Amino acid sequence: MKVFYSLDDLPVFNKTVFTQGTFDGVHIGHQEILNQLLIEKQKNGGETLVMTFWPHPRLTLNPSDSSIKLLQTLEERIEKLRKCGIDNLIVLPFDKQFSQIEAKDFIAEILIKKLNIGACVFGYDHRFGKERKGDINLLKKYAEEYNFKVIEIDAQIINNVSVSSTKIRLALKAGDIKTANQFLGSEYTISGEVVEGRKIGRTIGFPTANILIKDSEKLLPKQGVYVVKSIINHTIVYGMLNIGTNPTFQNSDLKIEVHFFDFNKDLYHQTLTINILKWMREEKKFDRIEDLALYLQLDKQNAIEYIENI
């Protein structure tokens, strides 16, 4: 997949099969749109092209809103789109200038002149252009004039619930990892560098890797204890993850710590990607460190039992 960061960097395309969107999470609804791109390419040729935006449009339109958290970093989004088999990706800065482009001008100046689309694929509720006035009906209106095809995707349904990035965020905040992963079509991940910690875990038989996530906009799931897995040196390693403040040790700072089972190699300064499999329990405060050690042993037994039944 070729990745571009400016409209000026694009080559001359011959009838692209196009879609655009934020694609936060690249969930199964997004994947249905991307699959339709590939199907249309197989039918009529051309190259698939996805346009996405960074930073998130809401961050541009509401810069003071610090509550916006995303399912993916830009790197994670690019990698998942790559795995979907897309030919070309353009990542544009969603700035004030871009937000002021009228919908009809977006079609004429960008879709036709810049991208030379032969077909476009959009969800039924897709909006674009200044004040989000462009929609699927406007695309269909101009399709005959500019000789391109419009393919409309209905709401993707699982258990009678339409999939959206917002619903995935809500599931993660509630610790409902099963629903989040089902909607994503893959396991939710967090990535970060292994940094020095207080090394208390090793004194009770549970050494942990402390994960530093540098992207402040990345959404962390509900605080608590999770079953997780990671790939380290090409090998799948399972473990337990804690997201919380370590109340037993009166630490107020939020920490992300993972204990891997049957693993004792040095991970400092490595970047780890943690796949989150299941939420187990709330974080608890213990009066004695020995009680914490016993509870962690029970957590480990429950986690291993879950892993054995995956």
C-alpha positions as CSV (number, residue, x, y, z in Angstrom):
1,M,0.0,0.0,0.0
2,K,1.3,3.4,-1.0
3,V,0.8,6.2,1.6
4,F,0.5,9.9,0.7
5,Y,0.2,12.9,2.9
6,S,-0.7,15.6,0.4
7,L,-3.0,15.9,-2.6
8,D,0.0,17.4,-4.5
9,D,2.0,14.2,-4.0
10,L,-0.5,12.0,-5.8
11,P,0.3,10.4,-9.1
12,V,-2.1,10.5,-12.0
13,F,-4.7,7.8,-11.4
14,N,-6.7,5.9,-13.9
15,K,-10.2,5.5,-12.6
16,T,-9.8,5.0,-8.9
17,V,-12.3,3.1,-6.7
18,F,-12.6,5.6,-3.8
19,T,-13.9,6.0,-0.3
20,Q,-13.1,8.4,2.6
21,G,-13.6,8.6,6.3
22,T,-12.0,8.9,9.6
23,F,-11.9,5.0,9.9
24,D,-11.1,5.1,13.6
25,G,-10.7,1.5,14.6
26,V,-11.2,0.2,11.0
27,H,-14.1,-1.8,12.5
28,I,-16.3,-4.4,10.6
29,G,-18.6,-1.7,9.2
30,H,-15.5,0.0,7.7
31,Q,-14.3,-3.3,6.5
32,E,-17.5,-3.9,4.6
33,I,-16.9,-0.6,2.7
34,L,-13.3,-1.6,2.0
35,N,-14.4,-5.0,0.8
36,Q,-16.7,-3.4,-1.6
37,L,-13.8,-1.3,-2.9
38,L,-11.9,-4.5,-3.7
39,I,-14.9,-6.1,-5.3
40,E,-15.5,-3.1,-7.6
41,K,-11.8,-3.1,-8.5
42,Q,-12.0,-6.8,-9.5
43,K,-15.1,-6.1,-11.6
44,N,-13.9,-3.0,-13.4
45,G,-10.2,-2.5,-12.8
46,G,-8.5,0.6,-11.5
47,E,-6.8,1.2,-8.2
48,T,-8.4,1.4,-4.7
49,L,-7.9,4.7,-2.9
50,V,-8.8,5.5,0.7
51,M,-8.8,9.1,2.0
52,T,-8.5,9.5,5.8
53,F,-7.8,12.4,8.1
54,W,-5.3,13.2,10.9
55,P,-5.9,14.8,13.3
56,H,-9.4,13.7,13.9
57,P,-11.9,16.3,12.4
58,R,-13.5,16.8,15.9
59,L,-10.1,17.9,17.2
60,T,-9.8,20.5,14.5
61,L,-13.4,21.8,14.9
62,N,-13.3,21.6,18.7
63,P,-9.7,22.1,19.7
64,S,-10.6,22.8,23.3
65,D,-12.3,19.4,23.7
66,S,-9.7,17.2,25.5
67,S,-12.3,14.4,26.0
68,I,-11.9,13.0,22.5
69,K,-10.1,9.7,22.6
70,L,-9.4,7.5,19.6
71,L,-9.3,3.7,19.1
72,Q,-6.1,3.9,17.1
73,T,-3.0,5.9,16.6
74,L,-2.3,7.0,13.1
75,E,0.3,4.2,12.7
76,E,-2.2,1.6,13.9
77,R,-4.8,2.8,11.5
78,I,-2.4,2.7,8.6
79,E,-1.3,-0.8,9.4
80,K,-4.9,-2.1,9.7
81,L,-5.8,-0.5,6.4
82,R,-2.7,-2.1,4.8
83,K,-3.9,-5.5,6.0
84,C,-7.2,-4.9,4.2
85,G,-5.5,-4.9,0.9
86,I,-5.9,-1.3,-0.1
87,D,-3.7,0.0,-3.0
88,N,-3.4,3.7,-2.0
89,L,-4.0,5.7,1.2
90,I,-3.9,9.4,1.5
91,V,-3.8,10.9,5.0
92,L,-4.8,14.6,4.9
93,P,-4.7,17.1,7.7
94,F,-8.3,18.0,8.5
95,D,-7.7,21.8,9.0
96,K,-9.9,24.8,8.8
97,Q,-9.2,25.3,5.1
98,F,-10.2,21.7,4.3
99,S,-13.4,22.0,6.4
100,Q,-14.6,25.0,4.4
101,I,-14.7,23.1,1.0
102,E,-18.2,23.0,-0.3
103,A,-19.5,19.5,-1.0
104,K,-20.1,20.2,-4.7
105,D,-16.5,21.6,-5.0
106,F,-15.1,18.5,-3.2
107,I,-16.7,16.3,-5.9
108,A,-15.7,18.4,-8.9
109,E,-12.2,19.6,-7.8
110,I,-10.9,16.7,-5.7
111,L,-12.8,13.5,-6.6
112,I,-12.9,14.2,-10.3
113,K,-9.9,16.4,-11.1
114,K,-7.4,15.2,-8.5
115,L,-8.5,11.6,-8.0
116,N,-10.2,10.7,-11.3
117,I,-12.7,8.4,-9.6
118,G,-14.5,5.7,-11.5
119,A,-16.5,4.6,-8.5
120,C,-17.0,5.6,-4.9
121,V,-18.2,3.5,-2.0
122,F,-19.9,5.1,1.1
123,G,-22.0,4.2,4.0
124,Y,-25.6,5.2,3.9
125,D,-25.0,8.0,6.5
126,H,-21.8,9.4,5.1
127,R,-21.5,13.2,5.2
128,F,-18.8,15.4,3.7
129,G,-18.0,19.0,2.7
130,K,-18.6,22.3,4.5
131,E,-21.1,21.9,7.4
132,R,-21.4,18.2,6.4
133,K,-24.0,19.2,3.7
134,G,-22.8,16.5,1.2
135,D,-24.4,13.1,1.4
136,I,-25.0,10.0,-0.7
137,N,-27.8,11.7,-2.5
138,L,-25.6,14.5,-3.7
139,L,-23.0,12.0,-4.9
140,K,-25.7,10.2,-6.9
141,K,-26.9,13.5,-8.4
142,Y,-23.4,14.3,-9.8
143,A,-22.5,10.7,-10.7
144,E,-24.2,10.8,-14.1
145,E,-22.7,14.3,-15.0
146,Y,-19.2,13.2,-14.1
147,N,-19.5,9.6,-15.2
148,F,-18.8,7.7,-11.9
149,K,-20.6,5.0,-10.0
150,V,-21.9,5.3,-6.5
151,I,-22.1,2.2,-4.3
152,E,-24.1,2.6,-1.1
153,I,-23.5,0.4,2.0
154,D,-26.3,-0.3,4.5
155,A,-25.7,-0.3,8.2
156,Q,-23.6,-3.2,9.3
157,I,-25.6,-5.2,11.8
158,I,-24.5,-7.5,14.7
159,N,-27.2,-8.8,17.0
160,N,-29.4,-6.0,15.7
161,V,-27.0,-3.3,16.8
162,S,-25.4,-1.0,14.1
163,V,-21.6,-0.9,14.5
164,S,-19.9,2.5,15.1
165,S,-16.6,3.7,16.5
166,T,-18.6,5.4,19.2
167,K,-20.2,2.2,20.4
168,I,-16.8,0.5,20.5
169,R,-15.5,3.3,22.6
170,L,-18.4,2.9,25.0
171,A,-17.9,-0.8,25.2
172,L,-14.2,-0.4,26.0
173,K,-14.9,2.2,28.7
174,A,-17.4,-0.3,30.3
175,G,-14.8,-3.2,30.1
176,D,-17.0,-5.0,27.6
177,I,-14.0,-6.3,25.6
178,K,-16.0,-9.1,24.0
179,T,-18.3,-6.6,22.3
180,A,-15.5,-4.2,21.4
181,N,-13.4,-7.0,19.8
182,Q,-16.4,-8.4,18.0
183,F,-17.2,-5.0,16.5
184,L,-13.6,-4.3,15.6
185,G,-13.2,-7.7,13.9
186,S,-9.9,-8.0,15.8
187,E,-8.5,-7.6,19.3
188,Y,-8.2,-4.1,20.7
189,T,-4.5,-3.2,21.2
190,I,-2.4,-0.7,23.0
191,S,1.2,-0.1,22.2
192,G,4.0,1.5,24.2
193,E,7.6,1.5,25.3
194,V,8.6,-0.6,28.3
195,V,10.0,1.8,30.9
196,E,11.5,1.5,34.4
197,G,9.0,0.9,37.2
198,R,9.1,0.5,41.0
199,K,10.0,-3.2,40.6
200,I,7.6,-4.1,43.4
201,G,5.9,-6.9,41.4
202,R,9.1,-9.0,41.2
203,T,9.2,-9.1,45.1
204,I,5.9,-11.0,45.2
205,G,6.5,-13.3,42.2
206,F,4.7,-11.1,39.6
207,P,7.3,-9.0,37.7
208,T,5.7,-6.5,35.4
209,A,6.6,-4.5,32.3
210,N,5.5,-0.9,32.7
211,I,4.1,0.4,29.4
212,L,4.4,4.1,28.5
213,I,1.8,5.1,25.9
214,K,3.0,8.4,24.4
215,D,-0.2,9.3,22.4
216,S,-2.5,11.1,24.8
217,E,-5.4,10.7,22.4
218,K,-5.3,6.9,22.5
219,L,-8.3,5.4,24.4
220,L,-7.5,3.2,27.3
221,P,-10.1,0.7,28.4
222,K,-11.8,0.7,31.8
223,Q,-9.4,0.5,34.7
224,G,-8.9,-3.0,36.0
225,V,-7.3,-6.4,35.4
226,Y,-7.3,-8.0,31.9
227,V,-6.2,-11.2,30.2
228,V,-3.9,-10.2,27.3
229,K,-1.4,-11.5,24.8
230,S,1.5,-10.1,22.9
231,I,4.0,-11.3,20.3
232,I,7.5,-11.1,21.5
233,N,10.4,-12.3,19.3
234,H,7.8,-13.9,17.0
235,T,6.2,-15.9,19.8
236,I,2.8,-15.4,21.3
237,V,3.0,-14.8,25.1
238,Y,0.0,-14.5,27.4
239,G,-0.3,-12.6,30.5
240,M,-2.3,-10.2,32.8
241,L,-2.6,-6.5,32.4
242,N,-3.4,-3.9,35.0
243,I,-4.7,-0.4,34.2
244,G,-4.9,1.6,37.3
245,T,-3.4,3.5,40.2
246,N,-2.0,0.7,42.4
247,P,-4.1,1.6,45.4
248,T,-2.3,-0.9,47.6
249,F,0.8,1.2,47.3
250,Q,-0.9,4.6,47.5
251,N,0.1,5.5,44.0
252,S,-2.2,8.1,42.4
253,D,-0.6,8.1,38.9
254,L,-2.3,5.9,36.3
255,K,0.0,3.0,35.3
256,I,-0.2,0.3,32.7
257,E,1.6,-2.9,33.8
258,V,1.7,-6.3,32.2
259,H,2.8,-9.6,33.8
260,F,3.6,-12.3,31.2
261,F,3.3,-15.9,32.1
262,D,6.4,-18.1,32.0
263,F,8.5,-15.2,30.7
264,N,11.5,-13.6,32.3
265,K,13.5,-11.8,29.5
266,D,14.5,-8.1,29.7
267,L,12.0,-6.0,27.8
268,Y,13.3,-2.5,28.8
269,H,13.0,0.1,26.0
270,Q,11.3,-2.3,23.6
271,T,7.9,-1.3,22.1
272,L,5.2,-3.8,22.9
273,T,1.8,-4.2,21.4
274,I,-0.7,-5.7,23.8
275,N,-3.8,-7.5,22.6
276,I,-6.6,-7.2,25.1
277,L,-8.7,-10.4,25.4
278,K,-10.9,-10.1,28.5
279,W,-11.7,-7.9,31.4
280,M,-11.5,-9.8,34.7
281,R,-12.1,-7.5,37.6
282,E,-11.9,-4.1,39.2
283,E,-8.6,-2.9,40.7
284,K,-8.6,-3.6,44.5
285,K,-6.8,-2.1,47.5
286,F,-5.3,-4.7,49.9
287,D,-4.2,-4.0,53.5
288,R,-1.2,-6.4,53.2
289,I,1.0,-7.1,50.2
290,E,0.7,-10.8,51.0
291,D,-3.0,-10.6,50.3
292,L,-2.3,-8.9,47.0
293,A,0.1,-11.7,46.0
294,L,-2.6,-14.3,46.8
295,Y,-5.2,-12.5,44.8
296,L,-2.8,-12.2,41.8
297,Q,-2.3,-15.9,42.0
298,L,-6.0,-16.4,41.7
299,D,-6.2,-14.0,38.8
300,K,-3.5,-15.9,37.1
301,Q,-5.4,-19.2,37.5
302,N,-8.5,-17.6,36.1
303,A,-6.6,-16.1,33.2
304,I,-4.9,-19.4,32.3
305,E,-8.3,-21.2,32.5
306,Y,-9.7,-18.6,30.1
307,I,-6.7,-18.9,27.7
308,E,-7.0,-22.7,27.6
309,N,-10.6,-22.4,26.5
310,I,-10.1,-19.8,23.7
